Amino acid sequence: MFRRLLIANRGEIAIRVARTAREMGIRTIGVYSEADRSALHRRAMDETLLIGSALPADSYLHIEHVLEAARVARADAIHPGYGFLSENPAFARRCAEAGLVFVGPPPDAMALSGDKIAARKTMAGEGVPVTRGVDRPLRTVNDARTIASEIGYPVLFKATAGGGGIGMSRVDRPAELAAAFESARGVALANFGNADLFLEKYLRRARHVEVQVLLDSADGVGFVERECSVQRRHQKLVEETPSPAVERSLRARLIETAVRGLRAIGYRNAGTVEFLLHDGRFTFNEVNARLQVEHPITEMVTGVDLVRQQIRIAAGDDLEISQSELRRHGHAIECRVNAEDPIRNFLPSPGRIVGYREPTGPGVRVDSGVAAGSLVPPYYDPLMAKLVVHATNRKKAIEVMRRSIDAFEIRGVHTNLPFHRALLGKSVFVRGNLWTTMVADLRIAARLRSRGPWEERVAAIAAALVASGRVARGPTFPLERPSVARWSLAGRRERLSGGGHAVSPRRRW
Amino acid sequence: MRFRLDVDGEQRDIEVQPIAGGFVIRIECAEYRARTRLAMDYVDVRIGAKTQRLHLQGNEAFLHDGIHRVRLVEVSEEGADVIESRPSGPGAIVDVRSSMPGRVVRVAITPGAHVRRGETLVVLEAMKMQNEIPAPGDGVVRQVAVSEGETVTADRVVASIELRGPSAS
């Protein structure tokens, strides 16, 4: 087993990986950029090293800097987390050359997964159903036009080297095709350094369902599917397992297909096969060659620590579970808590967190990268924390999630918690009727007015001030009084707060 | 009525509009309809289905969840700019401000350039999302206050435009 693991990531995932490594008796080495000097993930590690300035390209994405840190810290393995260098085959190869074990798939399998056309072709060759489309890059607009009219509109342009939903462009009519083709090429070139596009039939009201797989040299385990249909601009917001739309026989077919597909590309370690579910049929979407953001919901319903299995596989140890031993209990849901303002069209909201309190209680897990006083820098992903709940069934899991959202207090930056609150209140969500464009189609964010309990309190205080005439004279009217010493205030707050449940005010005062 | 309220050390710009039996409270695009009932030493405020009883004493608000320290913050001239509506109409010089903290990835204008309403002036990037700052109206660029690669805070002036045509605000 490894003795020193370098975790080449930041935020919640770096902390989550460090927890498991520590349980396994492995010394953890973290890295950080200049923008993350005071970041929480540094405190979760045994040692940390500075790897560059704030911009990702100069630090977390900088292969040389990360490898140098591993050398200096005498690491014997690297866990990349998700994002950043996690799906970069060149990085995985460089690790091997430097004598470091990369905790992830072999570089060739990773390269194949990252080439969307190659992955599609390989899967189709293995008998995995694929969405109607082309298996080669589109040469010209006319080429695209011919194929689109053969397949029938709407169609979806995808970047061959794409990922994370970037470079996808839906075309409903022939007249829109030329402009969409050019702009999608531009986006693909800018983001992936490769302008190649292919296209597939666009499936209306499809569900996004995926299967988590663990593969070592001998065994393979496919887990119960996760449904990730709640998305905005192809970014997942809420995930759950199992899917409310998948019954036993379909589940068996999904799992069998996913394991077979990953084996066919020579895959090892943890990977996920994404499918689109449409009219009771499923088609291959893509392979995610890494640990995914939403992996905790699978851990909650199966009791399997996926990071532990990843590390074991990388170290050449056996999987600790087999397909026949795998059991699942109940239902799990995850809400991604992002520093974004859903009332202002999900505008990024970096800044200083001035108040922070996580929900707790049975069945609640929070994987967080922030705490009170944390700075959320503008340079990285907006994900601050993942709120994960587990209960005996879907209905109860929704109830636990609702109260957990209300109990999650993050002040100083805006969060998308009001969006989650609104979504979980929708009868369409409660019924399990989900599809990938539901957030936009139902205008869930556009109808938001309230931000939640804290702002409601501020609004109530403002209303009371105005109603009692205290701000009758306009904005500069002072409301001053000698300030209370901090300790006496804290003492009083302690006595009055009583755990946050609503007791009638009269009894309190 | 607009004012800036500091609750437990966190400042919020607040707009209050009286309606029958209460107020509409706007806090940074969020909106709350509050019904108020005034008594001798407390105020009952109903927002949605929830009624909260508040005692106000000095600069503290007593609520069932504890005490909140409340302060009305003097709105400075510069701050007032942010909350007051901006001047509009031909000849007016309008400061265009950043919508969010982030990094300037593109400056699409130079001083003296003619711009049309809605045209992109500056592109900001934060958290892997780009946000285009549009011209508020037809006009001429008088000043460009940021440069590419620079990191800006929210509400920072990025450019000044002298309006020539219809304004958005």
HADDOCK unambig.tbl for C-alpha pairs under 7 A between the chains (distance, minus, plus):
assign (segid A and resid 343 and name CA) (segid B and resid 29 and name CA) 6.65 0.50 0.50
assign (segid A and resid 343 and name CA) (segid B and resid 30 and name CA) 6.84 0.50 0.50
assign (segid A and resid 348 and name CA) (segid B and resid 100 and name CA) 6.83 0.50 0.50
assign (segid A and resid 348 and name CA) (segid B and resid 126 and name CA) 6.29 0.50 0.50
assign (segid A and resid 348 and name CA) (segid B and resid 127 and name CA) 6.45 0.50 0.50
assign (segid A and resid 349 and name CA) (segid B and resid 100 and name CA) 6.82 0.50 0.50
assign (segid A and resid 350 and name CA) (segid B and resid 101 and name CA) 6.72 0.50 0.50
assign (segid A and resid 378 and name CA) (segid B and resid 101 and name CA) 6.99 0.50 0.50
assign (segid A and resid 378 and name CA) (segid B and resid 102 and name CA) 5.63 0.50 0.50
assign (segid A and resid 378 and name CA) (segid B and resid 126 and name CA) 4.78 0.50 0.50
assign (segid A and resid 378 and name CA) (segid B and resid 127 and name CA) 5.19 0.50 0.50
assign (segid A and resid 379 and name CA) (segid B and resid 126 and name CA) 5.94 0.50 0.50
assign (segid A and resid 379 and name CA) (segid B and resid 127 and name CA) 5.34 0.50 0.50
assign (segid A and resid 380 and name CA) (segid B and resid 127 and name CA) 4.74 0.50 0.50
assign (segid A and resid 380 and name CA) (segid B and resid 128 and name CA) 6.48 0.50 0.50
assign (segid A and resid 381 and name CA) (segid B and resid 127 and name CA) 4.83 0.50 0.50
assign (segid A and resid 381 and name CA) (segid B and resid 128 and name CA) 6.19 0.50 0.50
assign (segid A and resid 382 and name CA) (segid B and resid 127 and name CA) 5.42 0.50 0.50
assign (segid A and resid 449 and name CA) (segid B and resid 30 and name CA) 5.04 0.50 0.50
assign (segid A and resid 449 and name CA) (segid B and resid 31 and name CA) 5.25 0.50 0.50
assign (segid A and resid 450 and name CA) (segid B and resid 30 and name CA) 5.33 0.50 0.50
assign (segid A and resid 450 and name CA) (segid B and resid 31 and name CA) 6.05 0.50 0.50
assign (segid A and resid 450 and name CA) (segid B and resid 32 and name CA) 6.72 0.50 0.50
assign (segid A and resid 451 and name CA) (segid B and resid 30 and name CA) 6.39 0.50 0.50
assign (segid A and resid 459 and name CA) (segid B and resid 25 and name CA) 6.11 0.50 0.50
assign (segid A and resid 459 and name CA) (segid B and resid 32 and name CA) 6.92 0.50 0.50
assign (segid A and resid 460 and name CA) (segid B and resid 45 and name CA) 5.95 0.50 0.50
assign (segid A and resid 463 and name CA) (segid B and resid 23 and name CA) 6.70 0.50 0.50
assign (segid A and resid 463 and name CA) (segid B and resid 34 and name CA) 6.70 0.50 0.50
assign (segid A and resid 464 and name CA) (segid B and resid 43 and name CA) 5.88 0.50 0.50
assign (segid A and resid 464 and name CA) (segid B and resid 45 and name CA) 6.85 0.50 0.50
assign (segid A and resid 467 and name CA) (segid B and resid 36 and name CA) 6.88 0.50 0.50
assign (segid A and resid 468 and name CA) (segid B and resid 38 and name CA) 6.93 0.50 0.50
assign (segid A and resid 475 and name CA) (segid B and resid 2 and name CA) 6.58 0.50 0.50
assign (segid A and resid 475 and name CA) (segid B and resid 3 and name CA) 4.80 0.50 0.50
assign (segid A and resid 475 and name CA) (segid B and resid 74 and name CA) 6.51 0.50 0.50
assign (segid A and resid 475 and name CA) (segid B and resid 75 and name CA) 6.62 0.50 0.50
assign (segid A and resid 476 and name CA) (segid B and resid 73 and name CA) 6.99 0.50 0.50
assign (segid A and resid 476 and name CA) (segid B and resid 74 and name CA) 4.83 0.50 0.50
assign (segid A and resid 476 and name CA) (segid B and resid 75 and name CA) 6.64 0.50 0.50
assign (segid A and resid 478 and name CA) (segid B and resid 72 and name CA) 6.34 0.50 0.50
assign (segid A and resid 479 and name CA) (segid B and resid 58 and name CA) 6.79 0.50 0.50
assign (segid A and resid 479 and name CA) (segid B and resid 59 and name CA) 5.76 0.50 0.50
assign (segid A and resid 479 and name CA) (segid B and resid 71 and name CA) 6.01 0.50 0.50
assign (segid A and resid 479 and name CA) (segid B and resid 72 and name CA) 6.17 0.50 0.50
assign (segid A and resid 480 and name CA) (segid B and resid 58 and name CA) 6.68 0.50 0.50
assign (segid A and resid 480 and name CA) (segid B and resid 59 and name CA) 5.98 0.50 0.50
assign (segid A and resid 481 and name CA) (segid B and resid 58 and name CA) 5.81 0.50 0.50
assign (segid A and resid 481 and name CA) (segid B and resid 59 and name CA) 6.29 0.50 0.50
assign (segid A and resid 493 and name CA) (segid B and resid 66 and name CA) 5.39 0.50 0.50
assign (segid A and resid 493 and name CA) (segid B and resid 67 and name CA) 6.01 0.50 0.50
assign (segid A and resid 496 and name CA) (segid B and resid 65 and name CA) 6.79 0.50 0.50
assign (segid A and resid 496 and name CA) (segid B and resid 66 and name CA) 5.06 0.50 0.50
assign (segid A and resid 497 and name CA) (segid B and resid 65 and name CA) 4.95 0.50 0.50
assign (segid A and resid 497 and name CA) (segid B and resid 66 and name CA) 4.85 0.50 0.50
assign (segid A and resid 500 and name CA) (segid B and resid 65 and name CA) 5.79 0.50 0.50
assign (segid A and resid 502 and name CA) (segid B and resid 64 and name CA) 6.93 0.50 0.50
assign (segid A and resid 503 and name CA) (segid B and resid 64 and name CA) 6.94 0.50 0.50
assign (segid A and resid 505 and name CA) (segid B and resid 53 and name CA) 6.44 0.50 0.50
assign (segid A and resid 505 and name CA) (segid B and resid 64 and name CA) 5.43 0.50 0.50
